[in-house]
Amino acid sequence: MTPATAAALRCPVCGGPLLLAGRSLRCARAHSFDLAKEGYAYLLPMQKKHAADPGDGKAMVRARRAFLSAGHYAPLMATLAALCAALPHDHIVDAGCGEGSYDKYLYDALGCPQIAAFDLSKEAVRLASKLVPDAAFCVGGSFCAPVCDGWADLLLNIFSPMAEAEFARMLRPGGHLVYAVPTARHLFGLKEILYDCPYENEVRQTEYDGFAFVKAVESTAVITLEGQSVQDLFAMTPYYWNTPADGAARLAECERLTTEIGFRFLVYQKV
């Protein structure tokens, strides 16, 4: 975290702007938040902490890091980077940033933009802060976002909850929201093993208050996974918690998996 990226953050107690002072963030009302050794801050209000350890667990986060760092989603990340490059992107907020792989890819591809990112999972933020040390990573939630009004040119939401009021608040006038959702056949090959009757994902376009729809950009590919990568994919998805025991057993015996992958990037502009 640098003074420039720390300036994106606001106090979770009073809502005032935070400044980086040594190893702490402080606001004008003397609320102070120490940085962890990895450089991130804990800015989730206690009244919004609905579990002892909210967000994705360590096993899911580490599986996602292993899978994404192996480059399996590189075609989808490349499409996202090209899309962001065509939009104003000096100040980027990543709402629900996970373990930071998308932020690292964009940081390198877009020429080191200023990034402020948050996630409910402390483990995810801890790993993310190591990937992009200059970014302002913090533990926080989309519905009580720790980012100042109007700071962002571009806001990313990749498979995270849609909090349109908070997203609009963080974006400058005319700023853009890129919302990633799965295509109909995303991970269908995985579902064919897990379920007796695999289903396609629902594909729809939704209007959101405060935003005008601009366009949808689709990115698809077919990947073949072997060995541990098959299990990492399973462990990083919600299917891990919603799969019958017989389906999980079939996947445990699977040493090679070919599946379609695909994201729809829905672009909105703040009005």
C-alpha positions, 0 to 999 in steps of 0.5 A, a space after each residue: 500500500 502506498 500513500 496514493 492508493 491509501 487515499 482511496 480508503 475511508 474510515 469504517 467508523 466515521 466515513 472520513 478519508 484515511 491517510 497512511 501514517 507509517 504502518 497505520 491508517 488514520 482519519 481526522 477523528 483519530 480512528 486508527 487501523 494498523 496494517 498487517 505485516 503483508 500491508 493490508 488493513 482490516 476495515 470491516 465494521 464489527 457490526 457487519 462481521 456476521 461470522 467469526 471468520 467471514 468470506 471464503 475459507 483458507 482451503 478455498 482461497 488457496 485452491 483458487 490461488 493454485 488454479 489461477 496462478 497456473 494460468 488456466 483462466 488466462 484467456 478470460 483475464 486477457 479479455 478483461 484486460 483488453 476491455 479495461 484498457 479501452 476504458 478510463 482506468 487510472 483508479 480501479 476498485 475491485 469489489 470482492 477481489 479474492 486472492 488478487 490474481 485478477 488484480 495482478 494481471 491487470 496491474 501488469 497489463 495496464 501499466 500499474 494503475 492505482 488499485 484499491 481492493 477488498 474482500 470479506 476473506 482475511 486469508 484472500 486479502 493476505 495473499 492478494 497484498 503480496 501479489 500487488 504490494 502497491 495496491 490498497 488491499 483491505 478486509 471489507 464488504 461490498 455493502 459497506 465498502 471502505 472506499 471514498 466517494 467518487 474515487 474510482 474510474 473503473 469498478 470490477 465485480 467478478 462473481 461477487 454480490 451486486 451492491 449497486 448503491 455502494 458501487 455507484 457511490 465509489 465511482 466518479 460521474 461517468 465511471 464504469 462498472 464491469 460485472 463478470 458473470 458465467 456464460 451458460 456453459 461455464 464449467 459444464 464439463 465439471 458439472 457433467 461429472 458432479 451431477 446426474 443432470 448437469 444444468 446450464 447457468 442462467 444467462 440474463 441481463 439486469 438493469 441496476 439503479 444508477 447505471 446505464 447498460 453499455 455492452 456485454 463482452 463474452 470470452 470463452 475457451 476450452 481447457 484440459 486439466 490434469 491431476 491436482 488442478 482438477 481438484 483445485 477447480 472443484 475446491 474453489 467453486 461453490 459446487 464444492 459445498 453443493 455436490 452430492 457425495 456420489 458426484 464428489 466421489 466420481 470427481 475424486 477419481 478423475 485424473 483428467 478433465 476437459 471443460 468449457 469456461 466462459 465469462 460474460 463481462 457486462 459493462 455499465 456506466 454510472 449516470 
